[in-house]
Amino acid sequence: MASIGDFLTDYENMSEFGARLRSRRLERNLTMKALAYKTGLNRKTIMELEAGHDVRLSSVIKVFRAMHLLGILNTALPDTLPGSEALSARGQPRQRAYRLAEKKD
């Protein structure tokens, strides 16, 4: 099922993400300085994240943890058991994706 984010550019998605994060921070009455202190990040990193700039995933996780949103982040990739096709003969999860054959015209 497609969502609106599927039709946006990466820059537009990051800008929207930053704006939503800023709204959540303000709803919690947190200043950038207070959030930076809680996360161990500097205020500039918080500003860049909210502005939609490219930041490290570890910074996003620290912010989500400090704002008690880590569970929401985890819903993007839920922990599910692999299907029988994903298991090798030894019972280990697949380590690599298969390459699809390129379609020749």
C-alpha positions in Angstrom: 0.0 0.0 0.0 1.5 3.3 -1.1 1.6 6.3 1.2 2.1 10.0 0.4 5.8 9.7 1.3 6.3 7.3 -1.6 5.5 10.1 -4.0 7.8 12.7 -2.4 11.5 13.2 -3.0 14.1 12.3 -0.4 14.5 15.9 0.4 10.8 16.4 0.8 10.5 13.4 3.0 13.3 14.6 5.2 11.8 18.1 5.5 8.4 16.6 6.4 10.1 14.3 9.0 12.0 17.3 10.5 8.8 19.4 10.7 6.9 16.6 12.4 9.7 16.0 14.9 9.8 19.7 15.7 6.0 19.7 16.3 6.4 16.7 18.7 9.2 18.5 20.5 7.1 21.6 20.9 4.1 19.6 22.1 6.3 18.3 24.8 7.4 21.8 25.7 11.1 20.9 25.1 13.6 23.5 23.9 16.3 22.5 21.4 18.8 23.1 24.2 16.9 20.7 26.6 16.6 18.0 23.9 20.3 18.4 23.1 21.1 17.9 26.7 18.9 14.8 27.1 20.4 13.2 24.0 24.0 14.2 24.4 23.9 15.8 21.0 24.7 19.4 20.3 21.9 21.9 19.5 23.2 22.2 15.9 22.4 18.5 15.3 18.9 19.0 16.5 18.5 22.1 14.3 19.8 20.1 11.3 17.4 17.2 12.0 14.4 19.5 12.3 15.4 21.4 9.1 15.4 18.1 7.1 19.2 17.8 6.7 20.9 14.5 6.5 22.0 13.4 9.9 23.3 10.1 11.4 20.8 7.4 12.2 22.3 7.1 15.6 21.3 10.8 16.2 17.8 10.0 15.2 17.6 7.1 17.6 19.0 9.2 20.4 16.3 11.9 19.8 13.5 9.3 19.5 14.7 7.6 22.7 14.8 10.9 24.6 11.3 11.8 23.4 9.9 8.3 24.1 9.2 7.6 20.4 11.6 4.7 19.9 8.6 2.3 19.7 7.3 4.2 16.8 10.6 4.0 15.0 10.6 0.2 15.5 7.2 -0.1 13.8 8.9 0.8 10.5 10.7 -2.6 10.5 8.7 -4.9 12.8 10.4 -8.0 14.3 8.8 -10.9 12.4 9.8 -14.4 11.9 11.2 -15.3 8.5 9.2 -17.5 6.2 10.3 -20.9 5.2 11.7 -19.6 1.9 14.0 -17.2 3.8 15.7 -20.0 5.7 18.6 -21.9 4.2 19.0 -25.7 4.5 20.9 -25.2 7.8 18.1 -23.3 9.3 19.9 -19.9 9.2 18.3 -16.7 8.0 19.4 -15.6 4.6 22.3 -13.3 4.6 22.0 -11.9 1.1 19.2 -10.9 -1.3 18.9 -12.6 -4.6 19.6 -10.6 -7.8 16.8 -10.4 -10.1 17.5 -11.2 -13.8 17.5 -8.1 -15.8 14.8 -7.9 -18.4 16.2 -7.6 -21.9 14.1 -5.9 -24.6 
